[in-house]
Amino acid sequence: MALKAGTPSDFSGSMAEAIQTAFTNHYQEVMGSAAPPPSKQMQLLFVAVAEGVINHLKAHPEAFKVKTTFNDGTPYDGVVEIS
């Protein structure tokens, strides 16, 4: 499954939705009051953050190192492709 940043019109199951959920879950602990109701401005922020994170990850796949071994124990460096 490809990473899904999300858009205002396709928010469900996206990284943006996960960021909104985390924001809501931690708001009370940090701010001392209930989280504000969702708004278009907040959704735009969550979409922008998610899109920025995913675009950055796609632009820098070399930052991920996958080390594995063949059945004979020979080490092998895998390749990461982020979609």
N, CA, C and O atoms as a Maestro MAE file, in Angstrom:
{
 s_m_m2io_version
 :::
 2.0.0
}

f_m_ct {
 s_m_title
 :::
 protein
 m_atom[332] {
  # First column is atom index #
  i_m_mmod_type
  r_m_x_coord
  r_m_y_coord
  r_m_z_coord
  i_m_residue_number
  s_m_chain_name
  s_m_pdb_residue_name
  s_m_pdb_atom_name
  i_m_atomic_number
  :::
  1 25 0.844 -1.185 0.000 1 A "MET " " N  " 7
  2 3 0.000 0.000 0.000 1 A "MET " " CA " 6
  3 2 0.884 1.241 0.000 1 A "MET " " C  " 6
  4 15 1.822 1.334 0.792 1 A "MET " " O  " 8
  5 25 0.600 2.168 -0.858 2 A "ALA " " N  " 7
  6 3 1.345 3.421 -0.935 2 A "ALA " " CA " 6
  7 2 0.985 4.314 0.251 2 A "ALA " " C  " 6
  8 15 -0.105 4.215 0.815 2 A "ALA " " O  " 8
  9 25 1.915 5.177 0.612 3 A "LEU " " N  " 7
  10 3 1.613 6.170 1.635 3 A "LEU " " CA " 6
  11 2 0.579 7.130 1.075 3 A "LEU " " C  " 6
  12 15 0.653 7.530 -0.087 3 A "LEU " " O  " 8
  13 25 -0.384 7.498 1.908 4 A "LYS " " N  " 7
  14 3 -1.476 8.379 1.474 4 A "LYS " " CA " 6
  15 2 -1.461 9.626 2.345 4 A "LYS " " C  " 6
  16 15 -1.827 9.576 3.520 4 A "LYS " " O  " 8
  17 25 -1.041 10.736 1.770 5 A "ALA " " N  " 7
  18 3 -1.014 11.989 2.526 5 A "ALA " " CA " 6
  19 2 -2.426 12.415 2.906 5 A "ALA " " C  " 6
  20 15 -2.685 12.828 4.036 5 A "ALA " " O  " 8
  21 25 -3.329 12.306 1.940 6 A "GLY " " N  " 7
  22 3 -4.696 12.765 2.133 6 A "GLY " " CA " 6
  23 2 -4.893 14.124 1.482 6 A "GLY " " C  " 6
  24 15 -3.940 14.868 1.250 6 A "GLY " " O  " 8
  25 25 -6.123 14.421 1.201 7 A "THR " " N  " 7
  26 3 -6.528 15.724 0.678 7 A "THR " " CA " 6
  27 2 -7.799 16.108 1.412 7 A "THR " " C  " 6
  28 15 -8.415 15.262 2.061 7 A "THR " " O  " 8
  29 25 -8.202 17.362 1.322 8 A "PRO " " N  " 7
  30 3 -9.460 17.723 1.973 8 A "PRO " " CA " 6
  31 2 -10.648 16.891 1.474 8 A "PRO " " C  " 6
  32 15 -11.601 16.660 2.218 8 A "PRO " " O  " 8
  33 25 -10.590 16.444 0.218 9 A "SER " " N  " 7
  34 3 -11.704 15.656 -0.314 9 A "SER " " CA " 6
  35 2 -11.482 14.147 -0.193 9 A "SER " " C  " 6
  36 15 -12.391 13.367 -0.479 9 A "SER " " O  " 8
  37 25 -10.288 13.728 0.226 10 A "ASP " " N  " 7
  38 3 -9.981 12.304 0.414 10 A "ASP " " CA " 6
  39 2 -9.145 12.150 1.688 10 A "ASP " " C  " 6
  40 15 -7.950 11.859 1.629 10 A "ASP " " O  " 8
  41 25 -9.781 12.347 2.817 11 A "PHE " " N  " 7
  42 3 -9.124 12.422 4.121 11 A "PHE " " CA " 6
  43 2 -9.078 11.075 4.838 11 A "PHE " " C  " 6
  44 15 -8.157 10.816 5.613 11 A "PHE " " O  " 8
  45 25 -10.054 10.227 4.587 12 A "SER " " N  " 7
  46 3 -10.209 8.971 5.309 12 A "SER " " CA " 6
  47 2 -9.040 8.018 5.061 12 A "SER " " C  " 6
  48 15 -8.644 7.795 3.917 12 A "SER " " O  " 8
  49 25 -8.501 7.466 6.126 13 A "GLY " " N  " 7
  50 3 -7.422 6.486 6.023 13 A "GLY " " CA " 6
  51 2 -6.083 7.079 5.628 13 A "GLY " " C  " 6
  52 15 -5.184 6.347 5.216 13 A "GLY " " O  " 8
  53 25 -5.934 8.378 5.743 14 A "SER " " N  " 7
  54 3 -4.712 9.055 5.314 14 A "SER " " CA " 6
  55 2 -3.795 9.387 6.486 14 A "SER " " C  " 6
  56 15 -4.186 9.294 7.650 14 A "SER " " O  " 8
  57 25 -2.557 9.779 6.149 15 A "MET " " N  " 7
  58 3 -1.641 10.261 7.176 15 A "MET " " CA " 6
  59 2 -2.204 11.526 7.823 15 A "MET " " C  " 6
  60 15 -2.060 11.721 9.030 15 A "MET " " O  " 8
  61 25 -2.842 12.384 7.029 16 A "ALA " " N  " 7
  62 3 -3.439 13.602 7.579 16 A "ALA " " CA " 6
  63 2 -4.480 13.271 8.641 16 A "ALA " " C  " 6
  64 15 -4.549 13.936 9.674 16 A "ALA " " O  " 8
  65 25 -5.288 12.249 8.392 17 A "GLU " " N  " 7
  66 3 -6.291 11.834 9.383 17 A "GLU " " CA " 6
  67 2 -5.607 11.303 10.640 17 A "GLU " " C  " 6
  68 15 -6.060 11.567 11.754 17 A "GLU " " O  " 8
  69 25 -4.513 10.551 10.464 18 A "ALA " " N  " 7
  70 3 -3.781 10.032 11.621 18 A "ALA " " CA " 6
  71 2 -3.180 11.178 12.434 18 A "ALA " " C  " 6
  72 15 -3.151 11.110 13.663 18 A "ALA " " O  " 8
  73 25 -2.702 12.227 11.767 19 A "ILE " " N  " 7
  74 3 -2.158 13.397 12.463 19 A "ILE " " CA " 6
  75 2 -3.272 14.099 13.223 19 A "ILE " " C  " 6
  76 15 -3.078 14.505 14.369 19 A "ILE " " O  " 8
  77 25 -4.431 14.245 12.604 20 A "GLN " " N  " 7
  78 3 -5.571 14.867 13.292 20 A "GLN " " CA " 6
  79 2 -5.957 14.058 14.527 20 A "GLN " " C  " 6
  80 15 -6.235 14.634 15.579 20 A "GLN " " O  " 8
  81 25 -5.978 12.747 14.412 21 A "THR " " N  " 7
  82 3 -6.325 11.888 15.550 21 A "THR " " CA " 6
  83 2 -5.315 12.055 16.677 21 A "THR " " C  " 6
  84 15 -5.696 12.168 17.842 21 A "THR " " O  " 8
  85 25 -4.027 12.070 16.337 22 A "ALA " " N  " 7
  86 3 -2.989 12.257 17.357 22 A "ALA " " CA " 6
  87 2 -3.124 13.629 18.019 22 A "ALA " " C  " 6
  88 15 -2.982 13.747 19.236 22 A "ALA " " O  " 8
  89 25 -3.392 14.652 17.233 23 A "PHE " " N  " 7
  90 3 -3.599 16.004 17.751 23 A "PHE " " CA " 6
  91 2 -4.732 16.017 18.778 23 A "PHE " " C  " 6
  92 15 -4.594 16.558 19.875 23 A "PHE " " O  " 8
  93 25 -5.852 15.409 18.393 24 A "THR " " N  " 7
  94 3 -7.017 15.361 19.278 24 A "THR " " CA " 6
  95 2 -6.721 14.557 20.537 24 A "THR " " C  " 6
  96 15 -7.122 14.944 21.635 24 A "THR " " O  " 8
  97 25 -6.017 13.435 20.376 25 A "ASN " " N  " 7
  98 3 -5.711 12.568 21.522 25 A "ASN " " CA " 6
  99 2 -4.797 13.236 22.543 25 A "ASN " " C  " 6
  100 15 -4.896 12.943 23.735 25 A "ASN " " O  " 8
  101 25 -3.918 14.116 22.109 26 A "HIS " " N  " 7
  102 3 -2.934 14.712 23.021 26 A "HIS " " CA " 6
  103 2 -3.249 16.144 23.426 26 A "HIS " " C  " 6
  104 15 -2.579 16.702 24.294 26 A "HIS " " O  " 8
  105 25 -4.246 16.737 22.818 27 A "TYR " " N  " 7
  106 3 -4.565 18.136 23.073 27 A "TYR " " CA " 6
  107 2 -4.862 18.393 24.553 27 A "TYR " " C  " 6
  108 15 -4.284 19.299 25.153 27 A "TYR " " O  " 8
  109 25 -5.740 17.616 25.128 28 A "GLN " " N  " 7
  110 3 -6.136 17.793 26.534 28 A "GLN " " CA " 6
  111 2 -4.928 17.740 27.464 28 A "GLN " " C  " 6
  112 15 -4.791 18.568 28.364 28 A "GLN " " O  " 8
  113 25 -4.061 16.767 27.241 29 A "GLU " " N  " 7
  114 3 -2.871 16.582 28.080 29 A "GLU " " CA " 6
  115 2 -1.948 17.805 28.027 29 A "GLU " " C  " 6
  116 15 -1.402 18.222 29.048 29 A "GLU " " O  " 8
  117 25 -1.784 18.364 26.850 30 A "VAL " " N  " 7
  118 3 -0.849 19.473 26.675 30 A "VAL " " CA " 6
  119 2 -1.489 20.827 26.976 30 A "VAL " " C  " 6
  120 15 -0.878 21.673 27.629 30 A "VAL " " O  " 8
  121 25 -2.710 21.030 26.503 31 A "MET " " N  " 7
  122 3 -3.351 22.337 26.605 31 A "MET " " CA " 6
  123 2 -4.263 22.489 27.820 31 A "MET " " C  " 6
  124 15 -4.616 23.609 28.190 31 A "MET " " O  " 8
  125 25 -4.646 21.377 28.442 32 A "GLY " " N  " 7
  126 3 -5.472 21.449 29.637 32 A "GLY " " CA " 6
  127 2 -6.950 21.662 29.383 32 A "GLY " " C  " 6
  128 15 -7.704 21.922 30.321 32 A "GLY " " O  " 8
  129 25 -7.377 21.559 28.145 33 A "SER " " N  " 7
  130 3 -8.800 21.681 27.817 33 A "SER " " CA " 6
  131 2 -9.097 20.762 26.634 33 A "SER " " C  " 6
  132 15 -8.188 20.235 25.993 33 A "SER " " O  " 8
  133 25 -10.372 20.582 26.363 34 A "ALA " " N  " 7
  134 3 -10.773 19.710 25.256 34 A "ALA " " CA " 6
  135 2 -10.291 20.284 23.929 34 A "ALA " " C  " 6
  136 15 -10.189 21.499 23.763 34 A "ALA " " O  " 8
  137 25 -9.999 19.396 22.996 35 A "ALA " " N  " 7
  138 3 -9.557 19.823 21.672 35 A "ALA " " CA " 6
  139 2 -10.666 20.605 20.977 35 A "ALA " " C  " 6
  140 15 -11.844 20.304 21.165 35 A "ALA " " O  " 8
  141 25 -10.307 21.589 20.187 36 A "PRO " " N  " 7
  142 3 -11.326 22.332 19.445 36 A "PRO " " CA " 6
  143 2 -11.953 21.423 18.387 36 A "PRO " " C  " 6
  144 15 -11.340 20.441 17.969 36 A "PRO " " O  " 8
  145 25 -13.159 21.746 17.962 37 A "PRO " " N  " 7
  146 3 -13.785 20.931 16.916 37 A "PRO " " CA " 6
  147 2 -12.988 21.057 15.615 37 A "PRO " " C  " 6
  148 15 -12.370 22.091 15.360 37 A "PRO " " O  " 8
  149 25 -13.004 20.010 14.802 38 A "PRO " " N  " 7
  150 3 -12.285 20.081 13.529 38 A "PRO " " CA " 6
  151 2 -12.774 21.261 12.684 38 A "PRO " " C  " 6
  152 15 -13.953 21.615 12.702 38 A "PRO " " O  " 8
  153 25 -11.846 21.851 11.951 39 A "SER " " N  " 7
  154 3 -12.191 22.961 11.056 39 A "SER " " CA " 6
  155 2 -11.444 22.782 9.743 39 A "SER " " C  " 6
  156 15 -10.518 21.976 9.649 39 A "SER " " O  " 8
  157 25 -11.849 23.532 8.739 40 A "LYS " " N  " 7
  158 3 -11.172 23.463 7.443 40 A "LYS " " CA " 6
  159 2 -9.714 23.907 7.563 40 A "LYS " " C  " 6
  160 15 -8.844 23.354 6.889 40 A "LYS " " O  " 8
  161 25 -9.438 24.894 8.407 41 A "GLN " " N  " 7
  162 3 -8.073 25.371 8.590 41 A "GLN " " CA " 6
  163 2 -7.196 24.291 9.215 41 A "GLN " " C  " 6
  164 15 -6.056 24.092 8.794 41 A "GLN " " O  " 8
  165 25 -7.725 23.594 10.221 42 A "MET " " N  " 7
  166 3 -6.960 22.519 10.854 42 A "MET " " CA " 6
  167 2 -6.736 21.383 9.863 42 A "MET " " C  " 6
  168 15 -5.639 20.827 9.791 42 A "MET " " O  " 8
  169 25 -7.767 21.036 9.104 43 A "GLN " " N  " 7
  170 3 -7.633 19.962 8.126 43 A "GLN " " CA " 6
  171 2 -6.573 20.334 7.086 43 A "GLN " " C  " 6
  172 15 -5.779 19.481 6.689 43 A "GLN " " O  " 8
  173 25 -6.549 21.579 6.646 44 A "LEU " " N  " 7
  174 3 -5.539 22.045 5.698 44 A "LEU " " CA " 6
  175 2 -4.146 21.878 6.287 44 A "LEU " " C  " 6
  176 15 -3.233 21.432 5.593 44 A "LEU " " O  " 8
  177 25 -3.969 22.230 7.554 45 A "LEU " " N  " 7
  178 3 -2.671 22.066 8.217 45 A "LEU " " CA " 6
  179 2 -2.264 20.607 8.260 45 A "LEU " " C  " 6
  180 15 -1.119 20.282 7.943 45 A "LEU " " O  " 8
  181 25 -3.175 19.711 8.645 46 A "PHE " " N  " 7
  182 3 -2.845 18.286 8.727 46 A "PHE " " CA " 6
  183 2 -2.502 17.723 7.353 46 A "PHE " " C  " 6
  184 15 -1.572 16.924 7.234 46 A "PHE " " O  " 8
  185 25 -3.232 18.121 6.314 47 A "VAL " " N  " 7
  186 3 -2.949 17.668 4.950 47 A "VAL " " CA " 6
  187 2 -1.577 18.181 4.502 47 A "VAL " " C  " 6
  188 15 -0.794 17.434 3.916 47 A "VAL " " O  " 8
  189 25 -1.291 19.449 4.777 48 A "ALA " " N  " 7
  190 3 -0.016 20.029 4.363 48 A "ALA " " CA " 6
  191 2 1.161 19.344 5.058 48 A "ALA " " C  " 6
  192 15 2.177 19.062 4.422 48 A "ALA " " O  " 8
  193 25 1.030 19.075 6.352 49 A "VAL " " N  " 7
  194 3 2.100 18.396 7.085 49 A "VAL " " CA " 6
  195 2 2.313 16.994 6.525 49 A "VAL " " C  " 6
  196 15 3.448 16.593 6.269 49 A "VAL " " O  " 8
  197 25 1.231 16.252 6.335 50 A "ALA " " N  " 7
  198 3 1.339 14.885 5.819 50 A "ALA " " CA " 6
  199 2 1.961 14.878 4.423 50 A "ALA " " C  " 6
  200 15 2.844 14.067 4.141 50 A "ALA " " O  " 8
  201 25 1.509 15.769 3.558 51 A "GLU " " N  " 7
  202 3 2.054 15.836 2.199 51 A "GLU " " CA " 6
  203 2 3.538 16.193 2.230 51 A "GLU " " C  " 6
  204 15 4.336 15.619 1.489 51 A "GLU " " O  " 8
  205 25 3.903 17.138 3.083 52 A "GLY " " N  " 7
  206 3 5.310 17.517 3.208 52 A "GLY " " CA " 6
  207 2 6.174 16.374 3.698 52 A "GLY " " C  " 6
  208 15 7.265 16.159 3.169 52 A "GLY " " O  " 8
  209 25 5.716 15.637 4.692 53 A "VAL " " N  " 7
  210 3 6.469 14.499 5.220 53 A "VAL " " CA " 6
  211 2 6.652 13.441 4.139 53 A "VAL " " C  " 6
  212 15 7.763 12.955 3.928 53 A "VAL " " O  " 8
  213 25 5.578 13.083 3.458 54 A "ILE " " N  " 7
  214 3 5.660 12.040 2.433 54 A "ILE " " CA " 6
  215 2 6.546 12.480 1.275 54 A "ILE " " C  " 6
  216 15 7.352 11.689 0.784 54 A "ILE " " O  " 8
  217 25 6.412 13.715 0.834 55 A "ASN " " N  " 7
  218 3 7.270 14.203 -0.251 55 A "ASN " " CA " 6
  219 2 8.738 14.195 0.157 55 A "ASN " " C  " 6
  220 15 9.609 13.881 -0.653 55 A "ASN " " O  " 8
  221 25 9.008 14.536 1.395 56 A "HIS " " N  " 7
  222 3 10.389 14.516 1.886 56 A "HIS " " CA " 6
  223 2 10.928 13.081 1.931 56 A "HIS " " C  " 6
  224 15 12.069 12.840 1.537 56 A "HIS " " O  " 8
  225 25 10.131 12.145 2.400 57 A "LEU " " N  " 7
  226 3 10.560 10.743 2.432 57 A "LEU " " CA " 6
  227 2 10.829 10.220 1.023 57 A "LEU " " C  " 6
  228 15 11.821 9.528 0.796 57 A "LEU " " O  " 8
  229 25 9.951 10.547 0.080 58 A "LYS " " N  " 7
  230 3 10.140 10.108 -1.300 58 A "LYS " " CA " 6
  231 2 11.419 10.693 -1.899 58 A "LYS " " C  " 6
  232 15 12.103 10.030 -2.680 58 A "LYS " " O  " 8
  233 25 11.737 11.920 -1.538 59 A "ALA " " N  " 7
  234 3 12.909 12.593 -2.092 59 A "ALA " " CA " 6
  235 2 14.220 12.081 -1.486 59 A "ALA " " C  " 6
  236 15 15.293 12.337 -2.033 59 A "ALA " " O  " 8
  237 25 14.142 11.367 -0.370 60 A "HIS " " N  " 7
  238 3 15.354 10.927 0.326 60 A "HIS " " CA " 6
  239 2 15.299 9.455 0.735 60 A "HIS " " C  " 6
  240 15 15.469 9.148 1.915 60 A "HIS " " O  " 8
  241 25 15.066 8.535 -0.208 61 A "PRO " " N  " 7
  242 3 15.000 7.119 0.153 61 A "PRO " " CA " 6
  243 2 16.333 6.578 0.660 61 A "PRO " " C  " 6
  244 15 16.372 5.552 1.340 61 A "PRO " " O  " 8
  245 25 17.416 7.262 0.332 62 A "GLU " " N  " 7
  246 3 18.730 6.818 0.805 62 A "GLU " " CA " 6
  247 2 18.870 6.915 2.320 62 A "GLU " " C  " 6
  248 15 19.792 6.334 2.893 62 A "GLU " " O  " 8
  249 25 17.985 7.627 2.960 63 A "ALA " " N  " 7
  250 3 18.030 7.749 4.421 63 A "ALA " " CA " 6
  251 2 17.609 6.459 5.119 63 A "ALA " " C  " 6
  252 15 17.860 6.285 6.312 63 A "ALA " " O  " 8
  253 25 16.971 5.556 4.377 64 A "PHE " " N  " 7
  254 3 16.525 4.288 4.947 64 A "PHE " " CA " 6
  255 2 17.504 3.191 4.557 64 A "PHE " " C  " 6
  256 15 17.799 3.014 3.375 64 A "PHE " " O  " 8
  257 25 18.003 2.465 5.523 65 A "LYS " " N  " 7
  258 3 18.922 1.365 5.282 65 A "LYS " " CA " 6
  259 2 18.236 0.070 5.700 65 A "LYS " " C  " 6
  260 15 17.795 -0.075 6.840 65 A "LYS " " O  " 8
  261 25 18.155 -0.859 4.770 66 A "VAL " " N  " 7
  262 3 17.573 -2.167 5.053 66 A "VAL " " CA " 6
  263 2 18.692 -3.185 4.956 66 A "VAL " " C  " 6
  264 15 19.277 -3.367 3.888 66 A "VAL " " O  " 8
  265 25 18.991 -3.839 6.043 67 A "LYS " " N  " 7
  266 3 20.043 -4.853 6.082 67 A "LYS " " CA " 6
  267 2 19.392 -6.211 6.266 67 A "LYS " " C  " 6
  268 15 18.563 -6.404 7.156 67 A "LYS " " O  " 8
  269 25 19.773 -7.136 5.424 68 A "THR " " N  " 7
  270 3 19.238 -8.488 5.519 68 A "THR " " CA " 6
  271 2 20.340 -9.459 5.106 68 A "THR " " C  " 6
  272 15 21.439 -9.042 4.740 68 A "THR " " O  " 8
  273 25 20.048 -10.725 5.165 69 A "THR " " N  " 7
  274 3 21.020 -11.734 4.734 69 A "THR " " CA " 6
  275 2 20.339 -12.763 3.857 69 A "THR " " C  " 6
  276 15 19.153 -13.058 4.007 69 A "THR " " O  " 8
  277 25 21.120 -13.300 2.937 70 A "PHE " " N  " 7
  278 3 20.647 -14.415 2.130 70 A "PHE " " CA " 6
  279 2 20.593 -15.653 3.016 70 A "PHE " " C  " 6
  280 15 21.090 -15.627 4.142 70 A "PHE " " O  " 8
  281 25 20.005 -16.723 2.528 71 A "ASN " " N  " 7
  282 3 19.904 -17.970 3.301 71 A "ASN " " CA " 6
  283 2 21.267 -18.507 3.718 71 A "ASN " " C  " 6
  284 15 21.379 -19.181 4.742 71 A "ASN " " O  " 8
  285 25 22.303 -18.215 2.937 72 A "ASP " " N  " 7
  286 3 23.641 -18.701 3.281 72 A "ASP " " CA " 6
  287 2 24.359 -17.789 4.272 72 A "ASP " " C  " 6
  288 15 25.516 -18.039 4.610 72 A "ASP " " O  " 8
  289 25 23.689 -16.731 4.744 73 A "GLY " " N  " 7
  290 3 24.280 -15.828 5.725 73 A "GLY " " CA " 6
  291 2 25.000 -14.634 5.131 73 A "GLY " " C  " 6
  292 15 25.495 -13.784 5.872 73 A "GLY " " O  " 8
  293 25 25.068 -14.552 3.830 74 A "THR " " N  " 7
  294 3 25.737 -13.422 3.167 74 A "THR " " CA " 6
  295 2 24.908 -12.152 3.374 74 A "THR " " C  " 6
  296 15 23.718 -12.126 3.062 74 A "THR " " O  " 8
  297 25 25.544 -11.097 3.903 75 A "PRO " " N  " 7
  298 3 24.792 -9.852 4.096 75 A "PRO " " CA " 6
  299 2 24.388 -9.208 2.769 75 A "PRO " " C  " 6
  300 15 25.083 -9.330 1.760 75 A "PRO " " O  " 8
  301 25 23.270 -8.533 2.800 76 A "TYR " " N  " 7
  302 3 22.750 -7.883 1.608 76 A "TYR " " CA " 6
  303 2 22.075 -6.589 2.027 76 A "TYR " " C  " 6
  304 15 21.272 -6.580 2.960 76 A "TYR " " O  " 8
  305 25 22.396 -5.494 1.343 77 A "ASP " " N  " 7
  306 3 21.750 -4.220 1.584 77 A "ASP " " CA " 6
  307 2 20.554 -4.103 0.655 77 A "ASP " " C  " 6
  308 15 20.712 -4.103 -0.566 77 A "ASP " " O  " 8
  309 25 19.363 -4.005 1.224 78 A "GLY " " N  " 7
  310 3 18.157 -3.875 0.423 78 A "GLY " " CA " 6
  311 2 17.954 -2.456 -0.059 78 A "GLY " " C  " 6
  312 15 18.638 -1.529 0.376 78 A "GLY " " O  " 8
  313 25 17.023 -2.305 -0.947 79 A "VAL " " N  " 7
  314 3 16.684 -1.004 -1.510 79 A "VAL " " CA " 6
  315 2 15.279 -0.646 -1.035 79 A "VAL " " C  " 6
  316 15 14.389 -1.496 -0.987 79 A "VAL " " O  " 8
  317 25 15.098 0.621 -0.686 80 A "VAL " " N  " 7
  318 3 13.786 1.111 -0.250 80 A "VAL " " CA " 6
  319 2 13.187 1.944 -1.365 80 A "VAL " " C  " 6
  320 15 13.830 2.860 -1.877 80 A "VAL " " O  " 8
  321 25 11.971 1.633 -1.737 81 A "GLU " " N  " 7
  322 3 11.208 2.454 -2.674 81 A "GLU " " CA " 6
  323 2 9.960 2.922 -1.944 81 A "GLU " " C  " 6
  324 15 9.184 2.105 -1.448 81 A "GLU " " O  " 8
  325 25 9.766 4.223 -1.878 82 A "ILE " " N  " 7
  326 3 8.619 4.787 -1.183 82 A "ILE " " CA " 6
  327 2 7.615 5.250 -2.215 82 A "ILE " " C  " 6
  328 15 7.924 6.068 -3.081 82 A "ILE " " O  " 8
  329 25 6.403 4.712 -2.111 83 A "SER " " N  " 7
  330 3 5.377 5.120 -3.073 83 A "SER " " CA " 6
  331 2 4.236 5.824 -2.370 83 A "SER " " C  " 6
  332 15 3.275 6.242 -3.016 83 A "SER " " O  " 8
  :::
 }
 m_bond[331] {
  # First column is bond index #
  i_m_from
  i_m_to
  i_m_order
  :::
  1 1 2 1
  2 2 3 1
  3 3 4 2
  4 3 5 1
  5 5 6 1
  6 6 7 1
  7 7 8 2
  8 7 9 1
  9 9 10 1
  10 10 11 1
  11 11 12 2
  12 11 13 1
  13 13 14 1
  14 14 15 1
  15 15 16 2
  16 15 17 1
  17 17 18 1
  18 18 19 1
  19 19 20 2
  20 19 21 1
  21 21 22 1
  22 22 23 1
  23 23 24 2
  24 23 25 1
  25 25 26 1
  26 26 27 1
  27 27 28 2
  28 27 29 1
  29 29 30 1
  30 30 31 1
  31 31 32 2
  32 31 33 1
  33 33 34 1
  34 34 35 1
  35 35 36 2
  36 35 37 1
  37 37 38 1
  38 38 39 1
  39 39 40 2
  40 39 41 1
  41 41 42 1
  42 42 43 1
  43 43 44 2
  44 43 45 1
  45 45 46 1
  46 46 47 1
  47 47 48 2
  48 47 49 1
  49 49 50 1
  50 50 51 1
  51 51 52 2
  52 51 53 1
  53 53 54 1
  54 54 55 1
  55 55 56 2
  56 55 57 1
  57 57 58 1
  58 58 59 1
  59 59 60 2
  60 59 61 1
  61 61 62 1
  62 62 63 1
  63 63 64 2
  64 63 65 1
  65 65 66 1
  66 66 67 1
  67 67 68 2
  68 67 69 1
  69 69 70 1
  70 70 71 1
  71 71 72 2
  72 71 73 1
  73 73 74 1
  74 74 75 1
  75 75 76 2
  76 75 77 1
  77 77 78 1
  78 78 79 1
  79 79 80 2
  80 79 81 1
  81 81 82 1
  82 82 83 1
  83 83 84 2
  84 83 85 1
  85 85 86 1
  86 86 87 1
  87 87 88 2
  88 87 89 1
  89 89 90 1
  90 90 91 1
  91 91 92 2
  92 91 93 1
  93 93 94 1
  94 94 95 1
  95 95 96 2
  96 95 97 1
  97 97 98 1
  98 98 99 1
  99 99 100 2
  100 99 101 1
  101 101 102 1
  102 102 103 1
  103 103 104 2
  104 103 105 1
  105 105 106 1
  106 106 107 1
  107 107 108 2
  108 107 109 1
  109 109 110 1
  110 110 111 1
  111 111 112 2
  112 111 113 1
  113 113 114 1
  114 114 115 1
  115 115 116 2
  116 115 117 1
  117 117 118 1
  118 118 119 1
  119 119 120 2
  120 119 121 1
  121 121 122 1
  122 122 123 1
  123 123 124 2
  124 123 125 1
  125 125 126 1
  126 126 127 1
  127 127 128 2
  128 127 129 1
  129 129 130 1
  130 130 131 1
  131 131 132 2
  132 131 133 1
  133 133 134 1
  134 134 135 1
  135 135 136 2
  136 135 137 1
  137 137 138 1
  138 138 139 1
  139 139 140 2
  140 139 141 1
  141 141 142 1
  142 142 143 1
  143 143 144 2
  144 143 145 1
  145 145 146 1
  146 146 147 1
  147 147 148 2
  148 147 149 1
  149 149 150 1
  150 150 151 1
  151 151 152 2
  152 151 153 1
  153 153 154 1
  154 154 155 1
  155 155 156 2
  156 155 157 1
  157 157 158 1
  158 158 159 1
  159 159 160 2
  160 159 161 1
  161 161 162 1
  162 162 163 1
  163 163 164 2
  164 163 165 1
  165 165 166 1
  166 166 167 1
  167 167 168 2
  168 167 169 1
  169 169 170 1
  170 170 171 1
  171 171 172 2
  172 171 173 1
  173 173 174 1
  174 174 175 1
  175 175 176 2
  176 175 177 1
  177 177 178 1
  178 178 179 1
  179 179 180 2
  180 179 181 1
  181 181 182 1
  182 182 183 1
  183 183 184 2
  184 183 185 1
  185 185 186 1
  186 186 187 1
  187 187 188 2
  188 187 189 1
  189 189 190 1
  190 190 191 1
  191 191 192 2
  192 191 193 1
  193 193 194 1
  194 194 195 1
  195 195 196 2
  196 195 197 1
  197 197 198 1
  198 198 199 1
  199 199 200 2
  200 199 201 1
  201 201 202 1
  202 202 203 1
  203 203 204 2
  204 203 205 1
  205 205 206 1
  206 206 207 1
  207 207 208 2
  208 207 209 1
  209 209 210 1
  210 210 211 1
  211 211 212 2
  212 211 213 1
  213 213 214 1
  214 214 215 1
  215 215 216 2
  216 215 217 1
  217 217 218 1
  218 218 219 1
  219 219 220 2
  220 219 221 1
  221 221 222 1
  222 222 223 1
  223 223 224 2
  224 223 225 1
  225 225 226 1
  226 226 227 1
  227 227 228 2
  228 227 229 1
  229 229 230 1
  230 230 231 1
  231 231 232 2
  232 231 233 1
  233 233 234 1
  234 234 235 1
  235 235 236 2
  236 235 237 1
  237 237 238 1
  238 238 239 1
  239 239 240 2
  240 239 241 1
  241 241 242 1
  242 242 243 1
  243 243 244 2
  244 243 245 1
  245 245 246 1
  246 246 247 1
  247 247 248 2
  248 247 249 1
  249 249 250 1
  250 250 251 1
  251 251 252 2
  252 251 253 1
  253 253 254 1
  254 254 255 1
  255 255 256 2
  256 255 257 1
  257 257 258 1
  258 258 259 1
  259 259 260 2
  260 259 261 1
  261 261 262 1
  262 262 263 1
  263 263 264 2
  264 263 265 1
  265 265 266 1
  266 266 267 1
  267 267 268 2
  268 267 269 1
  269 269 270 1
  270 270 271 1
  271 271 272 2
  272 271 273 1
  273 273 274 1
  274 274 275 1
  275 275 276 2
  276 275 277 1
  277 277 278 1
  278 278 279 1
  279 279 280 2
  280 279 281 1
  281 281 282 1
  282 282 283 1
  283 283 284 2
  284 283 285 1
  285 285 286 1
  286 286 287 1
  287 287 288 2
  288 287 289 1
  289 289 290 1
  290 290 291 1
  291 291 292 2
  292 291 293 1
  293 293 294 1
  294 294 295 1
  295 295 296 2
  296 295 297 1
  297 297 298 1
  298 298 299 1
  299 299 300 2
  300 299 301 1
  301 301 302 1
  302 302 303 1
  303 303 304 2
  304 303 305 1
  305 305 306 1
  306 306 307 1
  307 307 308 2
  308 307 309 1
  309 309 310 1
  310 310 311 1
  311 311 312 2
  312 311 313 1
  313 313 314 1
  314 314 315 1
  315 315 316 2
  316 315 317 1
  317 317 318 1
  318 318 319 1
  319 319 320 2
  320 319 321 1
  321 321 322 1
  322 322 323 1
  323 323 324 2
  324 323 325 1
  325 325 326 1
  326 326 327 1
  327 327 328 2
  328 327 329 1
  329 329 330 1
  330 330 331 1
  331 331 332 2
  :::
 }
}
